[in-house]
Amino acid sequence: MSRKLIFLLTTAAIAAAAAPAFALPSATIRGVSLEAAPPHYVGKCPGVVTFHGEVRVTGQFDGGKPVEIGYQFTRSDGGTGQNQFFNATHDGAYPLTETWTLGGPQVPHFGGWEKVKTWVTDSGEGGNKPPVWSNEAHFTLTCKDR
């Protein structure tokens, strides 16, 4: 091998070893919880039930780059919400909120639930982690117009 080629290969190896190693941002969903408020609605209809939840995330957020987390609400009546997203920028709990307005003359009593599916969309693992589901947040609704 020529001295010039050896010099270039040696220089490239030293530069690669000295270059800072930046980890790609990555996250893991450690848990998801959801609750209905109120759990037992009695009142004028249509009534509103609000679902409060949180997604607990841990990860590596090197370089200030966030990791995108996706979520979608599913209802006991078969309805599903649109895919929504937020950026996780640190370990911790991230809040989620959803409302369901229902009830009236045709549906004076109702019992149901909502749950939420979450997933990592953008991570060092290529976003191939399985989704994490919350519990079913159960509620009942009774219409009383007086």
Residue pairs with C-beta under 8 A, 6 or more apart in sequence:
22 62
22 63
23 60
23 62
23 124
24 60
24 62
24 123
24 124
25 59
25 60
25 61
25 62
25 63
25 65
25 66
25 67
25 122
25 123
25 124
26 59
26 60
26 67
26 120
26 123
26 124
26 125
27 57
27 58
27 59
27 60
27 61
27 67
27 69
27 88
27 120
27 123
28 57
28 58
28 59
28 120
28 129
29 55
29 56
29 57
29 69
29 118
29 119
29 120
29 129
29 132
30 56
30 57
30 58
31 55
31 56
31 132
32 53
32 54
32 55
32 56
32 116
32 118
32 132
32 133
32 134
33 53
33 54
33 134
33 135
34 51
34 52
34 53
34 96
34 114
34 115
34 116
34 134
34 135
34 136
34 137
35 51
35 52
35 53
35 137
36 49
36 50
36 51
36 113
36 114
36 137
36 138
36 139
37 49
37 50
37 51
37 52
38 49
38 139
39 138
39 139
39 140
40 139
40 140
40 142
41 47
41 48
41 49
41 103
41 139
41 140
41 141
41 142
42 141
42 142
42 144
43 143
43 144
44 143
44 144
44 145
45 102
45 103
45 104
45 107
45 108
45 141
45 143
45 145
46 101
46 102
46 103
46 104
47 101
47 102
47 103
47 141
47 143
48 99
48 100
48 101
49 99
49 100
49 102
49 139
49 141
50 97
50 98
50 99
51 73
51 96
51 97
51 98
51 99
51 100
51 114
51 116
51 137
52 95
52 96
52 97
53 95
53 96
53 97
53 98
53 116
53 134
53 137
54 93
54 94
54 95
54 96
55 69
55 71
55 93
55 94
55 96
55 118
56 92
56 93
56 94
57 67
57 69
57 88
57 91
57 92
57 93
57 94
58 91
59 67
59 88
59 91
59 123
60 124
61 67
61 88
61 89
61 90
64 89
66 87
66 88
66 89
67 87
67 88
67 120
67 122
67 123
68 85
68 86
68 87
68 88
68 120
68 121
68 122
69 85
69 86
69 87
69 88
69 94
69 118
69 119
69 120
69 121
70 83
70 84
70 85
70 118
70 119
70 120
70 121
71 83
71 84
71 85
71 86
71 96
71 116
71 117
71 118
71 119
72 80
72 81
72 82
72 83
72 84
72 116
72 117
73 80
73 81
73 98
73 114
73 115
73 116
74 80
74 81
74 114
74 115
74 116
74 117
75 100
75 112
75 113
75 114
76 112
76 113
76 114
76 136
77 112
81 98
85 121
86 94
88 94
96 116
98 114
98 116
100 114
102 110
102 141
103 110
103 141
103 143
104 143
107 143
108 142
108 143
109 140
109 141
109 142
109 143
110 140
110 141
111 138
111 139
111 140
111 141
112 138
112 139
113 136
113 137
113 138
113 139
114 136
114 137
115 133
115 134
115 135
115 136
115 137
116 133
116 134
117 131
117 132
117 133
117 134
118 131
118 132
118 133
118 134
119 127
119 129
119 130
119 131
119 132
120 127
120 129
121 127
123 129
